[in-house]
Amino acid sequence: MPKEKQAPEFRLKSRVLELPLHEVKGYPFVEMTVGGRQAKFMVDTGAETALALNTRRFPLRDARVVSRGHFGSGQSFDVLHVPVVEDIRLGPIQLREVHDVQAQDASQLERITPDFGGWIGYHFWGEGALKLSYASHRVTFYPRADAGKAIDGENVVCAIHFRTRKLVNHPIVSLRLGSQDVVVSFDSGQYGAIFASDDVAKRLVGEGVLAPSAKDTYDLKRLDLGCGANLHVDGLPLVTRPFPAAEDIGMTEPNVMTLGYGLFKQYDSVWDFTSHTLYLLAPKPHA
């Protein structure tokens, strides 16, 4: 079943929705109740389906394996289809039934938080916008009609105009990192990483773009995303094998960098899929 048709009742509809953001080890979560049981759900732009459940957290009737999936880190898992999930509550949203829900064993995510319930992904807010604020501990979802309001009154540090290829939920940009051409993928559900050869990393160290950090990690000292701001991210792992999700996303370039909360914890961010723009905002603590 196409991911845009899964969990069709679980959609933002026509109102702006603001919820508390629970940061756990850098990852952004909101709390939601399924079948009377509360859990933390990761707000993950890298997840296309609107809702995916952890089979270890909730008793799910008539679930069956329909395919295999894999995380961006490469681990694979069985993907299950659940015909009906009852009683879902997210803030003011109350749903008696949600049909055709994806589920999987997410035991490895329970290392982040033992009450890991699943993921809220792109098709929940669709072509609208998502605002993540680690400073104010808020997550705000904007329907398409209100997406432009997400930056009202904000101090925009950087406006990154992105495109997508095979997957609508994966913003990417191409840029020069020192002497190297690099394609960058943005994803709120990870820290970030560099996928390149040791030789490329050594070249970038020599150019002052990267600085060795802990074992097999580098501090990214100079990152120009085309907005005039010099950004940085510390402790990016260097991975010398190909990026596991590259083919699914449509990335064929040899040098790939992913950026997640290693960057987004430093700023408030707005992911505007209507205008294909990712905004980095000056952090603004909650009033």
C-alpha positions in Angstrom: 0.0 0.0 0.0 1.4 3.4 -0.9 2.6 5.3 2.2 0.4 8.3 1.4 -2.7 6.0 1.8 -1.6 4.5 5.1 -3.4 5.8 8.3 -5.7 8.1 6.3 -7.5 9.4 9.3 -4.3 10.4 11.0 -3.9 13.8 9.3 -3.4 17.4 10.4 -6.5 18.5 8.6 -7.1 22.3 8.8 -5.7 23.6 12.1 -2.3 24.5 13.5 -1.3 22.1 16.2 1.3 23.0 18.8 2.6 20.3 21.3 5.3 20.0 23.9 8.6 18.7 22.5 10.3 16.1 24.6 14.0 16.0 23.8 15.6 12.6 24.5 19.3 12.2 23.6 18.8 14.9 21.0 15.8 13.3 19.3 12.5 15.2 19.1 9.4 13.4 20.6 5.8 14.1 21.4 3.6 12.1 23.7 0.6 10.3 22.3 -1.8 7.7 23.6 -2.8 4.5 21.6 -5.4 2.2 23.1 -5.2 4.0 26.5 -1.4 3.5 26.7 0.9 6.6 26.5 4.2 6.6 24.7 6.7 8.8 23.1 6.6 9.2 19.3 9.5 10.6 17.3 8.8 13.5 15.0 10.7 12.2 12.1 10.9 13.9 8.7 12.8 10.9 7.5 9.6 8.8 8.0 7.2 9.1 5.1 4.2 7.3 6.5 2.0 9.5 8.8 2.1 7.0 11.6 4.1 3.9 12.5 3.8 1.9 15.7 6.2 -0.1 17.8 4.8 -3.6 18.0 6.5 -4.1 21.4 4.6 -1.2 23.0 1.1 -1.9 21.8 -1.0 -5.0 21.4 -2.0 -4.9 17.7 -4.7 -7.2 16.3 -4.4 -9.0 13.0 -1.0 -7.6 12.2 0.8 -9.3 9.3 4.2 -9.0 7.7 4.0 -7.3 4.2 7.6 -6.3 3.4 11.1 -5.6 4.6 12.3 -2.1 5.5 15.6 -0.6 6.6 16.7 2.3 8.7 19.0 5.0 7.3 21.8 3.3 9.3 21.3 0.1 7.3 19.5 -2.2 9.8 16.6 -4.1 8.3 13.2 -5.1 9.9 9.9 -6.7 9.0 7.2 -4.2 8.1 3.7 -5.1 9.3 0.3 -4.0 8.2 -2.4 -3.4 11.0 -5.9 -3.2 9.6 -7.4 -1.1 12.4 -5.9 0.7 15.5 -8.4 2.0 18.0 -8.4 5.1 20.2 -5.5 7.4 19.2 -5.1 10.7 21.0 -2.6 13.4 20.1 -3.1 16.6 22.0 -6.7 17.7 21.0 -6.9 15.1 18.2 -9.0 12.1 19.2 -9.6 9.3 16.7 -11.8 6.3 17.4 -10.2 4.2 14.6 -7.3 4.6 12.3 -7.0 2.1 9.4 -4.1 0.6 7.5 -1.3 1.4 10.0 2.3 0.5 9.6 4.1 -1.2 12.5 7.4 -2.9 13.3 9.6 -4.2 16.1 11.4 -1.1 17.3 13.4 -2.6 20.1 16.6 -0.8 19.1 14.8 2.6 19.5 13.9 1.6 23.0 17.6 2.3 23.8 16.8 5.9 23.2 13.7 5.8 25.5 12.1 2.7 26.9 8.6 4.1 26.2 9.3 4.4 22.4 5.9 4.2 20.7 6.7 4.8 17.1 7.0 7.6 14.6 5.0 10.6 13.3 6.1 11.2 9.8 5.7 13.4 6.7 2.1 12.5 5.7 0.7 13.6 9.0 1.4 17.3 8.1 1.7 16.6 4.3 2.6 19.5 2.2 2.3 21.9 5.1 5.1 22.9 7.5 6.8 21.6 10.6 8.5 23.8 13.3 10.9 22.3 15.7 12.1 24.4 18.7 14.5 22.8 21.1 14.9 26.2 22.8 11.2 26.5 23.7 10.5 22.8 23.8 7.7 23.1 21.3 6.7 21.2 18.1 4.2 23.0 15.8 2.5 21.5 12.7 1.0 23.8 10.1 -1.5 22.7 7.4 -0.7 23.8 3.9 -2.9 26.9 4.0 -1.0 28.2 7.1 2.5 27.0 6.2 3.7 30.6 5.4 2.8 31.7 8.9 5.5 29.4 10.5 8.1 32.1 10.1 6.0 35.1 11.2 7.8 37.1 13.7 10.9 35.0 13.5 14.6 36.0 13.0 15.6 33.9 10.0 19.3 33.0 10.1 19.3 30.9 6.9 16.7 30.0 4.2 17.8 26.8 2.5 16.0 26.1 -0.8 15.8 22.4 -1.2 14.6 19.9 -3.7 13.4 16.3 -3.4 14.1 13.3 -5.7 12.4 10.0 -5.2 11.0 10.6 -1.8 8.8 13.7 -1.0 9.9 13.9 2.6 13.7 14.0 2.1 15.0 17.6 1.5 18.4 17.6 -0.3 20.8 20.2 -1.5 24.0 20.0 -3.5 27.0 22.1 -2.4 30.8 22.4 -2.3 32.4 21.4 0.9 36.0 22.7 0.5 37.1 21.2 -2.8 34.5 18.4 -2.8 31.0 18.2 -4.3 28.7 16.9 -1.7 24.9 16.2 -1.6 23.3 16.9 1.7 20.1 15.2 3.1 18.2 16.7 6.0 16.4 14.4 8.5 15.1 15.3 12.0 15.3 11.6 13.1 19.1 11.4 13.3 22.2 13.2 14.4 24.0 13.4 11.0 27.0 11.7 9.3 29.5 12.0 6.5 29.6 9.2 3.9 32.8 9.5 2.0 36.2 7.9 1.7 39.1 8.3 4.1 41.0 10.2 1.3 38.2 12.7 0.9 38.1 13.3 4.7 41.8 13.8 4.9 41.6 16.3 2.0 38.9 18.3 3.8 40.9 18.2 7.1 43.9 19.7 5.1 41.6 22.4 3.8 40.3 23.3 7.3 36.8 22.2 6.6 36.9 19.2 8.9 38.8 18.7 12.1 39.3 15.3 13.7 37.3 14.9 16.8 36.7 11.6 18.7 37.4 8.2 17.1 36.1 8.2 13.5 34.3 11.5 13.9 34.9 14.9 12.6 33.9 18.5 13.5 32.5 20.3 10.5 34.0 23.7 10.8 32.7 25.5 7.7 29.3 24.8 6.1 27.9 27.3 3.7 24.3 26.4 2.7 24.0 29.3 0.4 22.6 31.8 2.8 25.7 33.6 3.9 25.8 32.0 7.4 28.8 29.9 8.3 27.3 26.9 10.1 29.1 24.2 12.0 28.3 20.7 13.4 30.5 18.8 15.9 31.2 15.1 16.1 29.9 13.8 12.7 30.8 10.2 12.2 32.7 9.3 9.1 31.2 6.3 7.3 33.3 4.9 4.4 30.5 2.6 3.1 27.7 4.0 0.9 24.8 5.8 2.5 22.2 2.9 2.9 19.2 5.1 2.0 20.8 6.7 -1.0 19.1 4.6 -3.6 15.6 5.1 -2.1 16.1 8.8 -1.9 17.6 9.1 -5.3 21.1 10.1 -4.4 23.8 8.9 -6.8 26.7 11.2 -5.8 29.8 9.6 -4.2 30.0 12.1 -1.3 26.9 12.3 0.9 26.3 14.2 4.2 23.2 13.8 6.4 22.3 16.5 8.8 19.9 16.1 11.7 19.7 17.3 15.3 23.4 17.9 15.4 22.5 21.0 13.4 18.9 21.5 14.4 19.5 21.7 18.2 21.4 24.9 17.5 18.5 26.7 15.9 14.8 26.6 15.7 13.8 25.2 12.3 10.9 25.3 10.0 10.5 22.6 7.4 8.2 24.2 4.8 7.3 21.6 2.2 5.0 24.0 0.4 7.8 26.4 -0.6 10.5 23.7 -0.5 12.4 25.8 2.0 14.1 24.8 5.2 14.5 27.8 7.6 17.0 28.0 10.4 15.8 30.5 13.0 17.4 32.3 15.9 16.4 30.2 19.0 13.5 31.7 20.9 12.8 30.4 24.4 9.1 29.7 25.2 7.5 32.7 26.8 
